[in-house]
Amino acid sequence: MSTVLETEEHKALRAAVAALGKRYGRAYSADLARKGEHPRELWDEAGKLGYLGVNLPEEYGGGGGGMAELSIVLEELGAAGSPLLMMVVSPAICGTVIARFGTEAQKRKWLPGLSDGTLSMSFGITEPDAGSNSHRITTTARRDGDDWLLTGRKVFISGVDISDATLVVGRTEDARSGNLKPCLFIVPRDTPGFGRTAIDMELYAAEKQFELVLDDVRLPADALVGGGASGAGEAGSEGGDAGLLQLFAGLNPERIMGAAFAIGMGRYAVGRAVEYAKTRTVWKGAPIGSHQAIAHPLAQAHIELELARLMMQKAARLYDEGDDIGAGEAANMAKYAAGEACVKAVDQAVHTLGGNGLTREYGLASLVTAARVARIAPVSREMILNYVSHQSLGLPKSY
C-alpha cells in the first residue's frame, strides 16, 4: 500500500517492518494479551533493528528521521497483527519531548535507551476530574529546597509497570503571577510515594492501564524537563511557557501515532476479511467475495483507510518540517479519520466472516473492543470535532 508521497527509503522501511511483523503475527500478540504479558521479544528485536527510535536524533542513538518514519513502523506492525502500543508513548511522545526540550544530561540519559528499546517511558496526563481538559490538571509540584514535591492522581496511564519512568504532566506556581502553569517531570518507576494500581479493563491488550497516585513524590531539580534552561528551575514565566510548548509538542506525535495504530489495525482486519472472501464458497461454488454485498463494503473500508493514511502522512510531514500549528490541525483530522475508518473496517471484517468472525481461530472479535479505543483515545472524536469547528472553521467555542 505504498504511495507516491513516500520516498524509496520509506518504502524500504515499510517492507522491512512488514516482514518483521509477519514473523510474529496476530497469534503471538493474542497469546501474550491473554496472558497479560508484554511483547518483549518483538519490542527488543524492533529496538535492535533501529525501528523504535527511528524518529530520534542520530547523535543519541536514533535514526535521525521523524514522525513520518515512526508512523510507518507502527502501521506496518499493526497491519501484520502485532502492534506495539508503547510506541505511541515511549519514542513518540516522551522521546520527542526530551529530544526537543530536555537538558543535555536528560538527552544523554534517556534517548539512547528509548532509541534501542532498552529503556521505555510512559506518559501521565489524564486525571479523574480533568479528562481531556488539560487546563484542569490538578497534579502540582512545589519547591522544597533544591527538590520538587509532586502530588496528584492520574488515570488510564499505559504500561507503567513495564516502563522505567513516567513523564508526568503537572503544574507549578508561576513565581511572578502566582498562576499555575504546566510542567513535565521524569518520575522513575520505583520512586517513593509513586503508587500505581492496575485498572480492571475488558480491553484485549497486553499493555495494562493504571491509576497513579503521587503522594509528595520527592524529585531532584533535574527531574524537571528542561531543568535550568526553563526559568532556572524556578518555574517562572519562561518555564511555564516552556512547559506548555513541551506538552503540545508531545500531543501532536501522540495523535499521529494514534492514527497509525488505527490504520494498521483496520488494514489487518480488511486483509483477513479479503482472504476469507476469496476462498469461502456458499452458493454455486463462487467465492463470497464475488458478490457486491461482500465486495463493496470491503472496498469502502479500504478507501477510507487510504484516505486516513493520506491525512496522517500530511500531519507527519508538517510536524517533521516544524509547522506545529499546521500539524496540530492535520494530526487531529488524521486521528479522527483513522478512528472512524478502523471501527468500520473491523465491523465489516467480522460481518464478512459471519459466525467465524467471532471465533478465536480467526482473531477478529477481540478487535471490536480495541477498535473502539481509536475513537476514544488519546483524544475523543468529539473533542476533535470541537477543535476543528473552533480552530479550523472559526465557529464560536462550545466548551
C-alpha positions as CSV (number, residue, x, y, z in Angstrom):
1,M,0.0,0.0,0.0
2,S,2.9,2.4,-0.7
3,T,2.1,5.8,-2.1
4,V,3.8,8.4,-4.3
5,L,4.2,10.5,-1.1
6,E,6.8,8.1,0.2
7,T,10.5,8.1,-0.7
8,E,12.3,4.9,-1.7
9,E,13.7,4.8,1.8
10,H,10.2,4.9,3.3
11,K,9.1,2.1,1.0
12,A,12.1,0.0,2.1
13,L,11.4,0.7,5.7
14,R,7.7,-0.3,5.2
15,A,8.7,-3.6,3.6
16,A,11.3,-4.4,6.2
17,V,9.0,-3.7,9.2
18,A,6.1,-5.6,7.5
19,A,8.5,-8.7,7.2
20,L,9.3,-8.4,10.9
21,G,5.7,-8.1,11.9
22,K,4.7,-11.1,9.9
23,R,7.3,-13.2,11.6
24,Y,5.4,-12.7,14.9
25,G,1.8,-12.2,13.7
26,R,-1.5,-12.0,15.4
27,A,-1.2,-15.3,17.2
28,Y,1.9,-14.1,19.0
29,S,0.2,-10.8,20.2
30,A,-3.1,-12.5,21.0
31,D,-1.4,-15.2,23.2
32,L,0.5,-12.5,25.2
33,A,-2.6,-10.4,25.6
34,R,-4.5,-13.4,27.1
35,K,-1.6,-13.9,29.5
36,G,-1.2,-10.2,30.3
37,E,2.4,-10.3,29.1
38,H,4.3,-7.6,27.2
39,P,5.6,-8.5,23.6
40,R,9.1,-8.3,24.9
41,E,10.7,-10.3,22.1
42,L,9.2,-8.2,19.3
43,W,10.0,-5.0,21.2
44,D,13.6,-6.0,21.7
45,E,14.1,-7.0,18.1
46,A,12.4,-3.8,16.8
47,G,14.8,-1.8,19.0
48,K,17.9,-3.6,17.9
49,L,16.9,-3.1,14.3
50,G,16.6,0.6,14.9
51,Y,12.8,0.9,14.3
52,L,11.8,2.1,17.8
53,G,14.0,5.1,17.7
54,V,13.8,5.9,14.0
55,N,12.4,9.4,14.9
56,L,15.1,10.3,17.4
57,P,18.4,12.2,16.8
58,E,21.3,10.2,15.5
59,E,23.7,11.7,18.0
60,Y,21.8,10.0,20.7
61,G,21.4,6.6,19.0
62,G,18.3,7.3,17.0
63,G,17.6,7.0,13.3
64,G,17.5,10.7,12.6
65,G,14.1,10.6,11.0
66,G,10.8,11.9,12.2
67,M,7.1,11.0,12.7
68,A,6.8,10.1,9.0
69,E,9.2,7.1,9.6
70,L,7.9,6.2,13.1
71,S,4.3,6.1,11.9
72,I,5.3,3.7,9.2
73,V,6.8,1.3,11.7
74,L,3.7,1.2,13.9
75,E,1.3,1.0,11.0
76,E,3.1,-2.0,9.4
77,L,3.4,-3.8,12.7
78,G,-0.3,-3.3,13.2
79,A,-1.2,-4.4,9.7
80,A,0.7,-7.7,10.5
81,G,-1.4,-8.2,13.6
82,S,1.4,-7.3,16.1
83,P,1.1,-3.6,17.0
84,L,3.3,-2.1,19.8
85,L,1.1,0.3,21.7
86,M,4.0,1.6,23.8
87,M,5.5,3.1,20.6
88,V,2.8,5.8,20.9
89,V,4.1,7.0,24.3
90,S,7.8,6.0,24.7
91,P,9.6,7.1,21.5
92,A,6.8,9.3,20.0
93,I,5.7,11.4,23.0
94,C,8.4,11.1,25.6
95,G,11.3,10.7,23.2
96,T,10.1,13.7,21.2
97,V,9.7,15.9,24.2
98,I,13.1,15.1,25.7
99,A,14.8,15.5,22.3
100,R,13.3,18.9,21.7
101,F,13.3,20.3,25.2
102,G,15.4,18.2,27.5
103,T,18.7,19.2,29.0
104,E,21.9,17.7,27.6
105,A,22.1,15.4,30.6
106,Q,18.5,14.3,30.2
107,K,19.1,13.6,26.5
108,R,22.2,11.5,27.2
109,K,20.5,9.6,30.0
110,W,17.3,8.7,28.2
111,L,17.4,9.0,24.5
112,P,19.9,6.1,23.7
113,G,17.7,3.7,25.7
114,L,14.5,4.9,24.2
115,S,16.0,4.6,20.8
116,D,17.1,0.9,21.1
117,G,14.3,-0.2,23.3
118,T,16.4,-1.0,26.4
119,L,14.5,1.8,28.2
120,S,10.9,2.8,27.9
121,M,8.8,5.6,29.3
122,S,5.1,6.1,30.0
123,F,3.1,9.4,29.7
124,G,0.9,10.6,32.5
125,I,-1.5,13.4,31.6
126,T,-5.1,12.2,32.1
127,E,-6.7,12.8,35.5
128,P,-10.0,11.6,37.0
129,D,-11.6,15.0,37.2
130,A,-10.0,16.6,34.1
131,G,-10.5,14.1,31.3
132,S,-9.5,15.8,28.0
133,N,-9.3,19.2,29.7
134,S,-5.6,19.8,30.3
135,H,-6.4,23.1,31.9
136,R,-8.0,21.4,34.8
137,I,-5.0,19.3,35.7
138,T,-4.5,19.4,39.5
139,T,-1.2,17.5,39.9
140,T,1.0,20.1,41.3
141,A,4.7,20.5,42.1
142,R,6.2,22.7,44.8
143,R,9.7,23.5,45.8
144,D,11.3,22.0,48.9
145,G,14.9,23.3,48.9
146,D,16.5,22.1,45.7
147,D,14.0,19.4,45.2
148,W,10.5,19.2,43.9
149,L,7.5,17.6,45.7
150,L,4.9,16.3,43.2
151,T,1.3,15.4,44.3
152,G,-1.7,14.3,42.4
153,R,-3.5,11.5,40.6
154,K,-3.6,10.1,37.0
155,V,-5.8,7.5,35.3
156,F,-5.6,5.4,32.2
157,I,-1.8,5.5,32.0
158,S,-0.4,2.8,29.8
159,G,2.4,0.4,30.6
160,V,3.6,2.0,33.9
161,D,4.6,-1.5,35.2
162,I,7.0,-2.1,32.3
163,S,8.3,1.4,31.9
164,D,11.5,2.7,33.5
165,A,9.9,6.1,34.2
166,T,6.8,8.1,33.5
167,L,6.7,11.6,32.0
168,V,4.2,13.2,34.3
169,V,2.3,16.4,33.4
170,G,1.9,18.6,36.4
171,R,1.6,22.3,37.2
172,T,3.9,24.7,39.2
173,E,3.2,28.1,40.5
174,D,4.5,31.0,38.4
175,A,6.9,32.9,40.5
176,R,5.7,36.2,39.1
177,S,1.9,35.9,38.8
178,G,1.1,33.1,41.2
179,N,-0.8,31.3,38.4
180,L,-0.3,27.5,37.9
181,K,1.4,26.6,34.6
182,P,2.2,23.3,33.0
183,C,5.4,21.4,33.6
184,L,6.7,18.0,32.8
185,F,8.6,15.8,35.2
186,I,10.5,12.5,34.7
187,V,9.5,10.2,37.5
188,P,11.4,6.8,37.8
189,R,9.1,3.8,38.3
190,D,10.3,2.9,41.9
191,T,10.4,6.5,43.3
192,P,9.0,6.5,46.9
193,G,5.4,7.9,47.0
194,F,4.8,6.9,43.4
195,G,2.0,4.4,43.6
196,R,0.2,2.5,40.8
197,T,-3.0,0.3,40.7
198,A,-4.0,-1.6,37.7
199,I,-7.4,-0.7,36.2
200,D,-9.6,-3.8,35.5
201,M,-10.2,-3.4,31.8
202,E,-12.2,-5.5,29.3
203,L,-9.8,-4.3,26.6
204,Y,-8.0,-7.1,25.0
205,A,-4.4,-5.9,25.1
206,A,-1.0,-6.8,26.6
207,E,-0.4,-3.3,27.9
208,K,-2.1,-2.7,31.2
209,Q,-3.8,0.6,32.2
210,F,-3.1,2.2,35.6
211,E,-4.3,4.7,38.1
212,L,-1.3,6.6,39.6
213,V,-1.1,8.3,43.0
214,L,1.7,10.7,43.6
215,D,2.0,11.4,47.3
216,D,4.6,14.1,47.9
217,V,6.9,12.4,45.4
218,R,10.4,13.9,46.0
219,L,12.3,14.6,42.8
220,P,15.6,16.2,42.2
221,A,15.8,19.5,40.4
222,D,16.9,17.8,37.2
223,A,13.7,15.8,37.0
224,L,12.0,18.9,35.5
225,V,12.2,18.6,31.7
226,G,14.4,21.4,30.5
227,G,15.7,21.9,34.1
228,G,17.6,25.2,34.5
229,A,17.1,26.0,30.8
230,S,13.4,26.8,31.6
231,G,13.3,29.5,34.2
232,A,16.5,28.4,36.0
233,G,14.5,25.7,37.8
234,E,12.2,28.3,39.4
235,A,9.2,27.6,37.2
236,G,9.0,31.3,36.4
237,S,7.1,32.8,33.4
238,E,9.6,31.4,30.9
239,G,9.5,28.0,32.5
240,G,5.7,27.9,32.4
241,D,5.6,28.9,28.7
242,A,8.2,26.2,28.0
243,G,6.0,23.6,29.8
244,L,3.1,24.5,27.6
245,L,5.2,24.1,24.5
246,Q,6.6,20.8,25.8
247,L,3.1,19.5,26.4
248,F,1.8,20.3,22.9
249,A,5.0,19.1,21.3
250,G,4.1,15.6,22.6
251,L,0.4,15.7,21.8
252,N,0.8,16.0,18.0
253,P,3.0,12.9,17.8
254,E,0.5,11.1,20.0
255,R,-2.3,11.8,17.6
256,I,-0.2,10.9,14.5
257,M,0.7,7.6,16.1
258,G,-2.8,7.0,17.3
259,A,-3.8,7.3,13.6
260,A,-1.0,4.9,12.6
261,F,-2.2,2.4,15.2
262,A,-5.8,2.6,14.0
263,I,-4.9,2.3,10.3
264,G,-2.7,-0.7,10.9
265,M,-5.5,-2.4,12.8
266,G,-8.0,-1.6,10.1
267,R,-5.7,-2.9,7.4
268,Y,-5.2,-6.2,9.3
269,A,-9.0,-6.7,9.7
270,V,-9.7,-6.0,6.0
271,G,-6.8,-8.2,4.9
272,R,-8.2,-11.1,6.9
273,A,-11.7,-10.5,5.5
274,V,-10.5,-10.3,1.9
275,E,-8.5,-13.6,2.4
276,Y,-11.7,-15.3,3.7
277,A,-13.9,-13.8,1.0
278,K,-11.6,-15.1,-1.8
279,T,-11.9,-18.7,-0.6
280,R,-15.2,-19.1,1.2
281,T,-17.9,-20.6,-1.1
282,V,-21.6,-21.0,-0.3
283,W,-23.7,-20.6,-3.5
284,K,-22.9,-22.4,-6.8
285,G,-19.2,-22.7,-5.9
286,A,-18.5,-19.0,-6.3
287,P,-16.4,-17.3,-3.6
288,I,-18.5,-14.9,-1.5
289,G,-16.1,-12.1,-2.5
290,S,-17.6,-12.2,-6.0
291,H,-20.9,-10.8,-4.6
292,Q,-21.2,-7.0,-4.3
293,A,-22.8,-7.2,-0.9
294,I,-19.5,-8.5,0.4
295,A,-17.0,-6.8,-2.0
296,H,-18.3,-3.2,-1.9
297,P,-18.2,-2.7,1.9
298,L,-14.7,-4.1,2.0
299,A,-13.7,-1.7,-0.9
300,Q,-15.2,1.2,1.0
301,A,-13.3,0.2,4.1
302,H,-10.1,0.1,2.1
303,I,-10.8,3.5,0.6
304,E,-11.4,5.1,4.0
305,L,-8.2,3.7,5.4
306,E,-6.3,5.0,2.5
307,L,-7.8,8.5,2.9
308,A,-7.0,8.4,6.6
309,R,-3.4,7.5,5.8
310,L,-3.0,10.4,3.5
311,M,-4.0,12.8,6.3
312,M,-1.7,11.1,8.6
313,Q,1.2,11.5,6.1
314,K,0.3,15.2,5.8
315,A,0.4,15.6,9.6
316,A,3.7,13.8,9.9
317,R,5.3,15.8,7.2
318,L,4.1,19.1,8.7
319,Y,5.3,18.1,12.1
320,D,8.7,17.0,10.8
321,E,9.1,20.3,9.0
322,G,8.5,22.2,12.2
323,D,5.0,23.5,11.4
324,D,3.4,22.8,14.8
325,I,0.2,24.7,14.1
326,G,-0.4,23.1,10.8
327,A,0.5,19.7,12.2
328,G,-2.0,20.2,15.0
329,E,-4.9,20.5,12.7
330,A,-3.8,17.7,10.4
331,A,-2.9,15.4,13.3
332,N,-6.4,15.8,14.8
333,M,-8.1,15.2,11.5
334,A,-5.9,12.1,10.9
335,K,-6.7,10.7,14.3
336,Y,-10.5,11.3,13.7
337,A,-10.4,9.8,10.2
338,A,-8.3,6.8,11.2
339,G,-10.5,6.0,14.2
340,E,-13.7,6.1,12.1
341,A,-12.1,4.0,9.4
342,C,-10.8,1.5,11.8
343,V,-14.1,0.9,13.5
344,K,-15.9,0.4,10.2
345,A,-13.2,-1.9,8.8
346,V,-13.2,-4.1,11.9
347,D,-17.0,-4.3,11.9
348,Q,-17.2,-5.1,8.2
349,A,-14.5,-7.8,8.6
350,V,-16.3,-9.5,11.4
351,H,-19.6,-9.3,9.4
352,T,-17.9,-10.8,6.3
353,L,-16.8,-13.9,8.3
354,G,-20.2,-14.2,9.9
355,G,-20.0,-16.6,12.9
356,N,-16.4,-17.3,12.1
357,G,-15.7,-13.6,12.8
358,L,-16.5,-14.2,16.5
359,T,-14.2,-17.2,16.9
360,R,-10.8,-17.2,18.4
361,E,-9.4,-19.0,15.4
362,Y,-9.8,-16.0,13.1
363,G,-8.7,-13.4,15.7
364,L,-11.1,-10.6,14.7
365,A,-13.6,-10.5,17.6
366,S,-11.1,-9.1,20.0
367,L,-10.5,-6.2,17.7
368,V,-14.1,-4.9,18.1
369,T,-13.3,-3.5,21.6
370,A,-9.8,-2.5,20.5
371,A,-11.1,-0.5,17.6
372,R,-13.4,1.5,19.8
373,V,-10.3,2.8,21.6
374,A,-9.3,4.5,18.3
375,R,-12.4,6.7,18.8
376,I,-11.8,7.5,22.4
377,A,-8.1,7.7,23.0
378,P,-5.8,9.6,23.1
379,V,-8.4,12.2,22.4
380,S,-12.1,11.6,21.8
381,R,-13.8,12.2,18.4
382,E,-16.0,14.8,20.0
383,M,-13.0,16.9,21.2
384,I,-11.5,16.7,17.7
385,L,-14.8,18.0,16.3
386,N,-14.7,20.8,18.9
387,Y,-11.1,21.6,17.8
388,V,-11.9,21.6,14.0
389,S,-15.2,23.6,14.4
390,H,-13.4,26.2,16.5
391,Q,-9.9,26.4,15.2
392,S,-10.4,25.4,11.5
393,L,-13.9,26.8,10.8
394,G,-13.8,29.8,13.2
395,L,-17.1,28.9,14.9
396,P,-17.8,30.0,18.5
397,K,-16.2,27.9,21.1
398,S,-18.6,25.4,22.7
399,Y,-16.6,24.2,25.6
